[in-house]
């Protein structure tokens, strides 16, 4: 009874800070704020993103504009260089509006292909009273991509992280992206958000638990913060856009994509101001699971129960994922890591027999700020390793993926990756460089066997059992599974960007970039070289480094 009274009472305690808006996920956009979170404000839980601005004891706008002093008498110059386009303020409300653009031209230096990006959209954010905040954004896009992205989009029907692709002219794609959320925060303990968007778990560039790699999805998020703990419940509705193809269902233009659901718990614990450890569990289940119709399973609605025992009590029909995340802060740097466990057999691990169901992965990383005592110079190194068949499932409709893309790492599984990234900002100028080295075992063209990289292929004989197509014929064996089995593929990716920030509020910048990408395996040897120049609102992460 005391617990119930405490919860009821807490919902009626008003907090003073009304800025319950999300800090946008764009890694480049919040880099200066990010440095403060890891070097000065070390009590803030950073690993579950986006973070609410009301978690901060400082004004984020002051940090965003700190290095961009501007004083303009002209209304036009202020709006272009140092303000949101429209700002509405009243006693009980605050609303901003800004246009979003990405107008770029580029050139494939090998294939002589003209590259184009044409994005138009808007961002609207605001607060209503002291407890409610809202945000919405929309972009309409047309683009002609380099060959490797073109092939990816044609194979998966989606632009990486940005939704369903339609044909545009002869070689391009048309696609749209819409996001929005409403946040209700009655006090410093509870925050409830309903929206359509993405999330990211971790303190690195990639995430092995949950990333913003895939398309947006509808969600309900409840965050509870007390003592040194932040506990997050995330409920989401995901989509399987392969269903009609695998089930050979014709005339589906007016039929919505089949659904599946995700329920997850994330406990972040600051052991002290330097050391954080976090625990993650999630479960995915599909609609209409035999023997009867099945929608959102109320068994997974409980916010504090362990999900794996509940799933076991239902005869283990669903896909459970467990994870661990940690970071340790130094004065101007930090180390971080993740461990993901899909399935695991300790006895088979001891025997070293290559059991297929030992589906695990890990991440190790290090990031340093103000490298060599140079202000705003950062360096980050990261290594990711994921064994075959991790995130996959016997029934691909219950894989750890959404809208034809993995929910964690964009390479799925059966890979290792090394990343080295550096960023330097001086006044309004910015230099950003990235080196990525990837090694993975892909599937062979014309074969139906899954070697463990593609999370949309069945790990068993599900296709044969159900009479379905394009799900593969399962794994080659139960034992003797090795890393990089299959079509051994290597990728090296190098990118350099030079930018000039026009408006820090929308991270509007002029950008010049050059990219080198090489991919090699037994079937492909493709080199990509291209340059691009344009003006863009750099607020969101676009993972074209695949």
SULLIN-V450544 format. One record per residue. N is the residue number from 0. RES is the residue in one letter. SS is DSSP state (H for helix, E for strand, L for the rest). OMEGA is omega in whole degrees, -180 to 180 (NA if undefined). Layout:
<<N,RES,SS,OMEGA> <N,RES,SS,OMEGA>>
This chain:
<<0,X,L,179> <1,X,H,178> <2,X,H,179> <3,X,H,179> <4,X,H,179> <5,X,H,-180> <6,X,H,180> <7,X,H,180> <8,X,H,-176> <9,X,H,-180> <10,X,L,-179> <11,X,L,175> <12,X,L,-176> <13,X,L,174> <14,X,L,-175> <15,X,L,-177> <16,X,L,-176> <17,X,L,-178> <18,X,L,-179> <19,X,L,179> <20,X,L,174> <21,X,E,165> <22,X,L,-173> <23,X,L,-171> <24,X,L,-176> <25,X,L,-175> <26,X,L,179> <27,X,L,-178> <28,X,L,-174> <29,X,L,-176> <30,X,H,178> <31,X,H,176> <32,X,H,179> <33,X,H,179> <34,X,H,178> <35,X,H,-177> <36,X,H,-177> <37,X,H,-178> <38,X,H,-177> <39,X,L,-177> <40,X,L,-169> <41,X,L,179> <42,X,L,-178> <43,X,L,177> <44,X,L,-171> <45,X,L,-165> <46,X,L,178> <47,X,E,-175> <48,X,E,6> <49,X,L,178> <50,X,L,176> <51,X,E,179> <52,X,H,180> <53,X,H,172> <54,X,H,-176> <55,X,L,174> <56,X,L,178> <57,X,L,178> <58,X,L,-177> <59,X,H,-180> <60,X,H,-180> <61,X,H,178> <62,X,H,180> <63,X,H,-175> <64,X,L,-175> <65,X,L,-175> <66,X,L,-178> <67,X,L,-179> <68,X,L,-180> <69,X,L,176> <70,X,L,-176> <71,X,L,174> <72,X,L,-178> <73,X,L,177> <74,X,H,-178> <75,X,H,-179> <76,X,H,178> <77,X,H,-178> <78,X,H,-177> <79,X,H,-172> <80,X,H,-167> <81,X,L,179> <82,X,L,165> <83,X,L,-175> <84,X,L,178> <85,X,E,176> <86,X,E,178> <87,X,E,-178> <88,X,E,175> <89,X,L,-179> <90,X,L,-175> <91,X,L,-179> <92,X,E,176> <93,X,E,-176> <94,X,E,174> <95,X,E,177> <96,X,E,176> <97,X,E,174> <98,X,E,176> <99,X,E,-180> <100,X,E,167> <101,X,E,-179> <102,X,E,-174> <103,X,E,172> <104,X,E,180> <105,X,E,-178> <106,X,E,170> <107,X,E,-172> <108,X,L,179> <109,X,L,-178> <110,X,L,-179> <111,X,L,180> <112,X,L,175> <113,X,E,-179> <114,X,E,-175> <115,X,E,168> <116,X,E,180> <117,X,E,-177> <118,X,E,174> <119,X,E,180> <120,X,E,-178> <121,X,E,173> <122,X,E,176> <123,X,E,177> <124,X,E,179> <125,X,E,176> <126,X,E,176> <127,X,E,-175> <128,X,L,-177> <129,X,L,-172> <130,X,L,-171> <131,X,E,173> <132,X,E,180> <133,X,E,179> <134,X,E,175> <135,X,E,177> <136,X,E,-180> <137,X,E,173> <138,X,E,172> <139,X,E,-169> <140,X,E,165> <141,X,E,-175> <142,X,E,168> <143,X,E,-172> <144,X,L,170> <145,X,L,-173> <146,X,H,-175> <147,X,H,175> <148,X,H,176> <149,X,H,179> <150,X,H,179> <151,X,H,-178> <152,X,H,179> <153,X,H,-179> <154,X,H,-173> <155,X,H,178> <156,X,L,-179> <157,X,E,167> <158,X,E,-174> <159,X,L,177> <160,X,L,-170> <161,X,L,168> <162,X,E,-173> <163,X,E,-177> <164,X,L,172> <165,X,E,-179> <166,X,E,175> <167,X,E,-173> <168,X,L,-175> <169,X,L,-173> <170,X,L,-176> <171,X,E,-178> <172,X,E,176> <173,X,E,-178> <174,X,E,-178> <175,X,E,-179> <176,X,E,180> <177,X,E,180> <178,X,E,177> <179,X,E,177> <180,X,E,172> <181,X,E,-178> <182,X,E,174> <183,X,E,-180> <184,X,L,-176> <185,X,L,-176> <186,X,L,-179> <187,X,L,-177> <188,X,L,-172> <189,X,E,171> <190,X,E,-178> <191,X,E,-178> <192,X,E,174> <193,X,E,-175> <194,X,E,176> <195,X,E,-173> <196,X,E,-176> <197,X,L,176> <198,X,L,-179> <199,X,E,178> <200,X,E,177> <201,X,L,-180> <202,X,L,-179> <203,X,L,177> <204,X,L,175> <205,X,L,172> <206,X,L,174> <207,X,L,-179> <208,X,L,178> <209,X,L,-177> <210,X,L,175> <211,X,L,180> <212,X,L,-175> <213,X,L,-180> <214,X,L,177> <215,X,L,177> <216,X,E,176> <217,X,E,-175> <218,X,E,168> <219,X,E,-178> <220,X,E,177> <221,X,E,180> <222,X,E,180> <223,X,E,-176> <224,X,E,176> <225,X,E,-179> <226,X,L,179> <227,X,L,-171> <228,X,E,169> <229,X,E,-175> <230,X,E,-175> <231,X,E,171> <232,X,E,180> <233,X,E,175> <234,X,E,-174> <235,X,E,174> <236,X,E,-177> <237,X,E,-177> <238,X,E,176> <239,X,E,-177> <240,X,L,175> <241,X,L,-169> <242,X,H,-177> <243,X,H,179> <244,X,H,-177> <245,X,H,-180> <246,X,L,178> <247,X,L,180> <248,X,L,-179> <249,X,L,172> <250,X,L,-175> <251,X,L,-175> <252,X,L,-176> <253,X,L,-180> <254,X,L,179> <255,X,L,179> <256,X,L,177> <257,X,E,-173> <258,X,E,165> <259,X,E,-172> <260,X,E,176> <261,X,E,171> <262,X,E,-177> <263,X,E,176> <264,X,E,179> <265,X,E,-179> <266,X,E,179> <267,X,E,-174> <268,X,E,174> <269,X,E,179> <270,X,L,171> <271,X,L,-176> <272,X,L,-179> <273,X,L,-170> <274,X,E,175> <275,X,E,173> <276,X,E,-175> <277,X,E,-178> <278,X,E,-175> <279,X,E,169> <280,X,E,179> <281,X,E,177> <282,X,E,178> <283,X,E,176> <284,X,E,-177> <285,X,E,177> <286,X,L,175> <287,X,L,176> <288,X,L,178> <289,X,L,12> <290,X,L,-179> <291,X,L,179> <292,X,L,-176> <293,X,L,176> <294,X,L,177> <295,X,L,-175> <296,X,L,-178> <297,X,H,177> <298,X,H,-178> <299,X,H,-179> <300,X,L,-179> <301,X,L,-173> <302,X,L,-174> <303,X,L,-178> <304,X,L,173> <305,X,L,-173> <306,X,H,-176> <307,X,H,176> <308,X,H,177> <309,X,H,179> <310,X,H,178> <311,X,H,180> <312,X,H,177> <313,X,L,-179> <314,X,L,173> <315,X,L,-179> <316,X,L,-166> <317,X,L,-174> <318,X,E,-177> <319,X,E,178> <320,X,E,178> <321,X,E,-179> <322,X,E,179> <323,X,E,178> <324,X,E,-178> <325,X,E,173> <326,X,E,174> <327,X,E,-175> <328,X,E,167> <329,X,L,-178> <330,X,L,-177> <331,X,L,-180> <332,X,E,176> <333,X,E,172> <334,X,E,-178> <335,X,E,179> <336,X,E,177> <337,X,E,172> <338,X,E,177> <339,X,E,179> <340,X,E,176> <341,X,E,170> <342,X,E,-173> <343,X,L,176> <344,X,L,-176> <345,X,H,-180> <346,X,H,179> <347,X,H,176> <348,X,H,178> <349,X,H,-180> <350,X,H,-179> <351,X,L,-176> <352,X,L,179> <353,X,L,-180> <354,X,L,-173> <355,X,L,-173> <356,X,L,170> <357,X,L,-173> <358,X,E,-176> <359,X,E,176> <360,X,E,178> <361,X,E,179> <362,X,E,173> <363,X,E,-178> <364,X,E,178> <365,X,E,178> <366,X,E,180> <367,X,E,178> <368,X,L,179> <369,X,L,-180> <370,X,H,-180> <371,X,H,-179> <372,X,H,176> <373,X,L,-176> <374,X,L,175> <375,X,L,171> <376,X,E,-179> <377,X,E,177> <378,X,E,-179> <379,X,E,175> <380,X,E,-175> <381,X,E,177> <382,X,E,179> <383,X,E,-177> <384,X,E,-179> <385,X,E,-179> <386,X,L,179> <387,X,L,174> <388,X,L,174> <389,X,L,-178> <390,X,L,180> <391,X,L,-177> <392,X,L,175> <393,X,L,173> <394,X,L,-177> <395,X,H,176> <396,X,H,179> <397,X,H,176> <398,X,L,180> <399,X,L,-176> <400,X,E,-178> <401,X,E,172> <402,X,L,177> <403,X,L,176> <404,X,E,177> <405,X,E,177> <406,X,L,179> <407,X,L,-177> <408,X,L,-177> <409,X,L,179> <410,X,L,176> <411,X,L,-178> <412,X,L,-180> <413,X,L,-178> <414,X,E,164> <415,X,E,-174> <416,X,E,172> <417,X,E,-179> <418,X,E,173> <419,X,E,-174> <420,X,E,176> <421,X,E,-179> <422,X,E,178> <423,X,E,178> <424,X,E,176> <425,X,E,-175> <426,X,L,-180> <427,X,L,-179> <428,X,E,-178> <429,X,E,174> <430,X,E,-177> <431,X,E,-179> <432,X,E,-178> <433,X,E,172> <434,X,E,179> <435,X,E,176> <436,X,E,-175> <437,X,E,174> <438,X,E,-180> <439,X,E,176> <440,X,E,-179> <441,X,E,177> <442,X,L,180> <443,X,L,178> <444,X,L,-179> <445,X,L,176> <446,X,L,179> <447,X,L,-179> <448,X,L,174> <449,X,L,179> <450,X,L,168> <451,X,L,-179> <452,X,L,-177> <453,X,L,-177> <454,X,L,178> <455,X,L,174> <456,X,L,-180> <457,X,L,176> <458,X,L,180> <459,X,L,-177> <460,X,L,-177> <461,X,H,-180> <462,X,H,179> <463,X,H,-180> <464,X,H,-173> <465,X,H,-178> <466,X,L,-177> <467,X,L,-177> <468,X,L,173> <469,X,L,174> <470,X,L,-178> <471,X,L,-180> <472,X,L,177> <473,X,L,-176> <474,X,L,-179> <475,X,L,-178> <476,X,L,175> <477,X,L,-178> <478,X,L,-178> <479,X,L,177> <480,X,L,-177> <481,X,L,174> <482,X,L,178> <483,X,L,176> <484,X,L,-177> <485,X,L,-178> <486,X,E,-176> <487,X,E,-174> <488,X,E,175> <489,X,E,177> <490,X,E,166> <491,X,E,-172> <492,X,E,179> <493,X,E,-180> <494,X,E,176> <495,X,E,177> <496,X,E,171> <497,X,E,-173> <498,X,E,172> <499,X,E,-177> <500,X,E,178> <501,X,E,-178> <502,X,E,-177> <503,X,L,-178> <504,X,L,177> <505,X,L,-176> <506,X,L,177> <507,X,E,-174> <508,X,E,167> <509,X,E,-170> <510,X,E,172> <511,X,E,-177> <512,X,E,175> <513,X,E,-175> <514,X,E,174> <515,X,E,180> <516,X,E,178> <517,X,E,175> <518,X,E,-177> <519,X,E,169> <520,X,L,-177> <521,X,L,-177> <522,X,L,-173> <523,X,L,170> <524,X,E,-171> <525,X,E,176> <526,X,E,180> <527,X,E,176> <528,X,E,176> <529,X,E,175> <530,X,E,177> <531,X,E,179> <532,X,E,-180> <533,X,E,176> <534,X,E,-174> <535,X,E,170> <536,X,E,-171> <537,X,L,-176> <538,X,L,-173> <539,X,L,179> <540,X,L,174> <541,X,L,-175> <542,X,L,177> <543,X,L,179> <544,X,L,-178> <545,X,L,NA>>
